Amino acid sequence: MSTASLVTIVILVLVVLLVLLVLAIGYVLWQRRTTRLRERFGPEYSYAVEESGGRRKAEADLREREKRHDRLELRPVSDEAARRYRADWDAIQHRFVDEPGGAVEEADVLVVRIMRDRGYPVDDFDQRADDVSVDHPEVAQHYRAAHGVAVEHQRGQADTEQLRGAVTSYRSLVDALLEEDAGGQRRQ
């Protein structure tokens, strides 16, 4: 075997090893990104995969949510506003006993008011749910379900148990949206 052939073989082996190394690094980075998204979004990750029909598209959507969220100018509500919202929430819960459907409708409106006050765009429900999922993935599914019940109620198709579940889901979202004070600290 000539020296030129040996050099060619060595170069080919090195190129193959380099390609394998690049592929391995790419795979590790991809797995880290997937793990990070799963940890950050929790149940919302599975929802995104199911809705989009695949992991690659879901992950692109979740990364886009993060980018959009980073562009929002979100702010905690003032202590005074938080007290008002909590009083409004208490009134909604009391109303549920006599008028469950009306309580769910009011809860839906209250959530939009709080989100607007926090700086979320509120024109499109799906976008609201996606935006909330970045900071509060554990309640985003509850929000979607509660809103779905509110829509069903407007059509006259929600029963009392569904309305009860919706109020519970709205409560978890209200709590999540109000959990920070003006300094970004968790409320006690």
N, C-alpha and C positions, 0 to 999 in steps of 0.2 A: 504494500500500500504506500502510495506516495505521500509526501508531506502535505501537499495541497489537499489531497483527499481527507487526510486526518484533520487538518485545520477546518475543512468544510463540515465534517462530522461534529467536531467540537462546537463550532458555531451553531449548527442546527440544534444540538443538545442544549446549549445555553439559551437559545431562542425559545425552545419548547419549555424549558424550566422557567424562563422569565414570563412566558404566557401563563403557565400554570400558577405562578406566584401572583400575578395580577388578578387572575380569576379567583384565587383563594382569598386575596385581600378584598376583592369586590363582594364575594359571598359573605365574608365576616361583617363588612360594613352594612350590607343589606340586612343581615340578621339582627345587627344591633339597632338599625333603624326600625325594623319591625317590632323588636322587643320594646323599644322606647315608646312607639306609638301604642302598643298593647297596654303598656303600663300607664301611660298618660290617659288614654281614652277608656280603658276598662271595657264595660259592656257596650259602649258606643263603637268600639273597634269591630266587634262582631256584627253589630247592626249595619255599619258601613259596608262590611264585606258582603253581607246578605243583600243589602239594597243595590249595591253596584254590580254584583255578580262575580266579583273576584277580588283577590287580595291586592293585586297591583293597582287596580283602579281605586279601591277603597283607600289605600295608603296615600295615593296621590291626592284624593279628596281630603283626607284628614290633614295632610301637610298644607293644603290650600286653606283649610279652615284656620289652621294656626297662623298662617301669613295674614289672612283677612283679620283675624282677631287682634294680631299685633298692630294693625293699622287703626283699630278702633281706639277712641279716647274714652275708655271706661273709667268710671269714678265710683267710689262708694257713695251711698246716700248719706245725708247729714243725719246726726242723731235725732233731730226733731222729725225729719221725714221718716226715719225708721220707726219712730214711735207712732206716727200717724198711720203708716202702713200696717203696723202690727195691730193697732186698734181697728183698722178697716178689716184686717184678717179675722180678728175676734168676732166682729159683727157678722162676717160671712159665715163663720162656723156656727154662730147662734141661729142665723137664718136658715141653715141647712135643715134644722129640725122641722120647721113648718113649710119650707119651700126649697127642697133640694135642687131642683132645676135652676131656680133663680140664683141660688148660692153658687152653683157651678159657673153660671154666666158671669156673675160678679167676680168670681175668682179669676176667670180668664182675663177679664178687663183689668183687674188689679195687677196681675203679673205683667201685662203690657205696660201699665203705668210705671211700675217699678223698673222694668227694663229700660224704658225711655229715660227715666230719671238717672239711671246708671250710665246711659250713653250708648246703649245698644240700638241699632236701627230696628224698627219694629214694623215696617210695612209688610213684610212677607213672613208668614208663620214658619215655613221650612228653614228660612235663613235665620230666624230667631232661635229655633231649636238647634241648628248647627252652631251658631255663635255661642250659645250657652253651653254647648257640649265641650267646648275647649276648657273652660274653667270648672264646669260642674258636670262631668260626663255621667256621674252616678244618678243624676236626676233628669238628664235629657230625655231618656226613654219614658220616664214618668210624665214629663211635660207633653211629649207626643201623645201618650195614651190619654191623658186628661183632656187635652185639646180635642182629640178624636171623640171623646164622650160628650164634650160640650157641643160639637157639631152634630152628633147623633141626637142629642137632646133637642136641638133646634128643629130637627126633622121629626121629633116626637118618637124616637126609637131607643131612648136610653131608659133603663129601669133604675130603681132606687139604689140597688147594690152597685151598679156601674157609676152612678152619681157619687156615691159614698167613696168609691175608689178614686174617682177624679178629684174630689176635695182633698183626700189624703195626699195624692200626688202633687196637687197644686201647693199644699202646705210645705212639702219638702222643697219645692222650687222657691217659694217665698222665703223660707228659712235660708236657703243657699244664697239667694240674691241679697239678703239683708245681713249676712254673717260678717261682713267687714265694716269697720267704722271708717271715719274720714281719713285716718292714718294708714289704712290698709290692714289694720290688725283685726284678728278674729274677735267677734263679740262674745261675751261670756253668757 
